[in-house]
Amino acid sequence: MLFYLLLLDSDEDKSKFEQLYIAYRDLMYYVAYKILRDAQQSEDAVHTAFLKIIKRFSDLGEISCPQMLSAFVYISEGNNKSILI
């Protein structure tokens, strides 16, 4: 997680990202593994997804809203399907 935190500027963004990471990382891995059936590829897909999230970090809303959950699952599924192609 330290790698991702280094990519963010403010302490507020770092704190929010840490909360997001803790809240959604396992779900994202589960979604990735369900599609890829490979632990390393799933880890790579989650890493790629978090990099995409950081690029659009200022657009993110509340951590615990249903839309956030849907967005993280969508990002995870999109990454994994592109890996399979």
C-alpha positions in Angstrom: 0.0 0.0 0.0 2.9 2.3 0.6 3.6 2.5 -3.1 0.1 3.9 -3.8 0.3 6.4 -0.9 3.5 7.8 -2.4 1.5 8.7 -5.5 -0.9 10.9 -3.6 -0.2 14.4 -2.4 -2.3 15.3 0.6 -2.6 13.5 3.9 -6.4 13.7 3.4 -6.1 11.8 0.1 -3.7 9.3 1.6 -6.1 8.6 4.5 -9.1 8.2 2.1 -7.1 5.9 -0.2 -6.0 3.8 2.8 -9.7 3.4 3.8 -10.6 2.5 0.2 -7.8 0.0 0.0 -8.8 -1.7 3.2 -12.5 -1.7 2.3 -12.2 -3.0 -1.3 -9.0 -4.8 -1.9 -10.2 -8.3 -0.9 -13.4 -7.9 -2.9 -11.4 -6.8 -5.9 -9.0 -9.8 -5.5 -12.0 -12.1 -5.2 -13.5 -10.7 -8.5 -10.2 -11.0 -10.3 -9.5 -14.5 -9.1 -13.0 -15.6 -10.0 -12.3 -14.6 -13.6 -8.6 -15.4 -13.9 -8.2 -18.5 -11.7 -4.6 -17.5 -11.1 -3.3 -15.8 -7.9 -0.4 -13.8 -9.5 -2.5 -12.6 -12.4 -5.2 -11.6 -9.9 -2.8 -9.7 -7.8 -1.5 -7.9 -10.9 -5.1 -7.1 -12.0 -5.8 -5.6 -8.6 -2.6 -3.5 -8.7 -3.5 -2.2 -12.2 -7.0 -1.4 -10.9 -5.7 0.6 -8.0 -3.4 2.6 -10.3 -6.4 3.5 -12.5 -8.3 4.5 -9.3 -5.4 6.8 -8.2 -5.4 8.5 -11.6 -9.1 9.5 -11.1 -8.8 9.8 -7.3 -10.2 13.4 -7.2 -13.4 12.1 -8.8 -14.2 9.6 -6.1 -17.1 10.1 -3.8 -17.8 8.7 -0.3 -16.1 5.4 0.6 -19.0 3.5 1.8 -21.6 4.4 -0.9 -23.1 1.7 -3.1 -21.9 3.4 -6.2 -18.3 3.1 -4.9 -18.7 -0.7 -4.4 -20.1 -1.0 -7.9 -17.3 1.0 -9.4 -14.6 -1.0 -7.8 -16.2 -4.3 -9.0 -16.6 -2.9 -12.5 -12.9 -1.8 -12.6 -11.8 -5.2 -11.4 -13.9 -7.1 -13.9 -12.8 -4.8 -16.7 -9.1 -5.3 -15.9 -9.5 -9.1 -15.7 -11.5 -9.5 -18.9 -8.9 -7.5 -20.8 -6.1 -9.8 -19.4 -8.0 -12.9 -20.7 -8.2 -11.6 -24.3 
